[in-house]
Amino acid sequence: MIDMVGIGPFVTLSLVIQLVASNLFIWAWVFGAVTALVDGMIWSELGAAYPLAGGSYNFLKEAYGKKGGALMSFLFVWQTCLMSSLVVASGAIGFSHYFTYLVPLSSPWERKAVSALVVIIITALLYRNVRAIGKISVFLWAGVIITIGWIIVSGLTHRQVPYSPFPEEGQRIFSWSFVWLLGHASVKTIYSYLGYYNVCHLGGEIKNPGRNIPRSIFISIVCIACLYLLMNWSIVGVIPWKQAMHSDFVISLFMEKVYGPHTAKVATLLVLWIAFASLFAVILGYSRVPYAAAADGNFFPIFARLHPRKDFPYVSLLFVAGLGLCFSLLLKLEHAIDAILAMRVLVQFVAQAIGVVLLRRRKGTENLPFRMWLYPIPVILSVGIWLFVWISTGWLAALLGLFMAACGIAVYYGVRDSWKGGALKKI
């Protein structure tokens, strides 16, 4: 579950309320959970059947066969290189938002400087062979549980404002206008749920994967959904949603209203710790993806280079972190999140849903350790929901996703001969 919770829920809460602009905002969090559960069916069947390290990289290669598998797995790494840097940028921007509560920053460029400095510090810490990610995850998880648990208990025991998630007079859930608002807001909530599938990336290390991978995915989604819904409910029970939607550090304001400014600073430090630790884990984890693909002969060979003395993929690390630093200087938080979803939907989520169908037709279902319930309904729902989310990212982000996929295809066919046989040749 730790892979699902970083800075996301703390910085997207106010964005979601802004986009819905009513007490019905919490339904965007419900929709995000439903999306994760439906897509979790896809991941569970694939992860149980192909428990290999690499997750989507191997799923796409297997599903699309000899003709399309290499291209689809390349496109996954291609979009991951760009998307991972956007994730780094979103975390760094979120860090600067909460840092502003402790140290008032008067200009946008001061916030940008803080975002950039965080990325630089983490890159310096990672510029070595780091093998303690398990311990880091434990500390991060402890910070998350303490912070969210503290918020929930505080909100439920200090309620000051009445709140109802149901339509009031004049409001309608079943209307196209609300569906449109829900789509835009759900882009932000789904961003906060992403990570429910990360157990699939460690499939080769999981005991009894046919049983434990699906169980891990569904338990993680249900537990995190409950925590997110309770946290939102607690906060708007203390701070009116009309006030919460205008804050860049709503958790700090919440704690200030309940306990006073000194305790609010402690809570802010906890959020900053979560942001820093999650960025550490994100940069470390994502920097290994292009390295592994290059070593497999299916990506630019330069990314397979290891540091001559410290034995870690330094080119991959510097690329992910450096591009993330640039994005943090150029983008706003909401734009970074839109781009993250727009780039992943078609190449990863929709492609995998279709891939399940291709694999079932080619290999049958007799040997599947886990078969998704009510097939093919989850596949149809998953493709439909992801396309709705892709459109909801906005025309600019959606077109960017298409453009980057097209560029990836052009690059693949332009240079793939340089990688044949896994040879690490210079281009």
HELIX and SHEET records of a PDB file:
HELIX    1   1 ILE A    2  MET A    4  5                                   3    
HELIX    2   2 GLY A    8  VAL A   20  1                                  13    
HELIX    3   3 ASN A   23  PHE A   25  5                                   3    
HELIX    4   4 ILE A   26  ALA A   49  1                                  24    
HELIX    5   5 SER A   56  ALA A   63  1                                   8    
HELIX    6   6 GLY A   65  LEU A  102  1                                  38    
HELIX    7   7 PRO A  108  LEU A  126  1                                  19    
HELIX    8   8 ILE A  133  THR A  157  1                                  25    
HELIX    9   9 TRP A  176  TYR A  193  1                                  18    
HELIX   10  10 ASN A  198  HIS A  201  5                                   4    
HELIX   11  11 GLY A  203  GLU A  205  5                                   3    
HELIX   12  12 PRO A  209  VAL A  236  1                                  28    
HELIX   13  13 TRP A  241  ALA A  244  1                                   4    
HELIX   14  14 VAL A  250  TYR A  259  1                                  10    
HELIX   15  15 PRO A  261  TYR A  286  1                                  26    
HELIX   16  16 ARG A  288  ALA A  295  1                                   8    
HELIX   17  17 PRO A  301  ALA A  304  5                                   4    
HELIX   18  18 TYR A  314  LEU A  330  1                                  17    
HELIX   19  19 LEU A  333  ARG A  344  1                                  12    
HELIX   20  20 VAL A  345  VAL A  350  3                                   6    
HELIX   21  21 ALA A  351  LYS A  363  1                                  13    
HELIX   22  22 ILE A  377  SER A  392  1                                  16    
HELIX   23  23 TRP A  395  VAL A  415  1                                  21    
HELIX   24  24 ARG A  416  GLY A  422  5                                   7    
END                                                                             
